[in-house]
């Protein structure tokens, strides 16, 4: 899953959200002193990894990866993450009971108030994300296309992500169906993980 899903699945806990947001920037054991993370942020990194592990292994996700594989090959998973955030953004109120227009500013504000807790590369990403309002724009195909092209510019090898919007358009209803079956399973799983992590703090 991509940024919007990771943010929502932090459950409104500020330290979990910070750790979850920087999850891809923390290598190795998040509890290592070299990372200088609080216990809540460490739990957030572990939550991020739990979300990624569950997502990568789920058959509904694998089905969408298969659709993208002819174009994106090893980067198909990155495309799925962005596609699924599109459907989460569109159905956010229905799926979460919150409006996207209320959730997103709070998410951005948390990051802005905690820039000292973010690695420099995560600060740069957060600044750019907020400036261009990625999370709101995930609702729109143009916003998804920009995100895909942005990721494509950062890949080591040609990824096919720069044109992957064509697959989203072609298989739109099919991908939406896979997302709908997957989301409920992810939420139920991560609620259990999050409860365990919080209780250990």
Phi, psi and omega in degrees: 000160185257196194299316183298314181295316179300319179296312181297319185287357172286349171071023178080007179268120188298314182292321175299319181297316179299310179298320179295318181295324183268007186308319182284349182263353182255117181257142178077207184287118181294342179278355179300137181303336182295339180274339177055046180260149173285163177305320179294323178290322175300315177299324179294321175297318179293325175296316178305314182292325177295320177297314182295319181296314180296317181297311185298332184266355188278136183296329178293325177290317179300324179296321179285323175303320180298323178295324183273344189302319180302330180267316192256345178051238186295345181263010181300324180298324178295322177295318179299316180304315182288319178301317183292326174295331175299312182289327174297317180296317181296317186255023189303311180300314182296322186274333188241343185081000176247156173272144178300323183292341175267324183290315188299313179300323178294320177299310181299318183297320178300316179295317181296326181280352185232029182299332180293342180267356184259142170300151182307320180293326177288326175297316180298317180295316180299316180300315182291320179299315182290318180302320183259005175049056182306314191294320175295320185283352173297342179292338191247145181299324178298319179295319178294319179299318178297319179296316179299316179294323178297316178295320181301323180291341183258359181278149181290320182246160175305132189249339186077355182293335181296340177240011185292344176303332179297324178289322177299316180294315183295320186250026192307306184294323180295315179293320178301321179293316178299318179298316183300318179290325184285319191301314181299320179295319179297313182300314181298317181295314186287331174301318178295314180299315183297318179299317179296316180296316181294321182292341180272353183286000000 
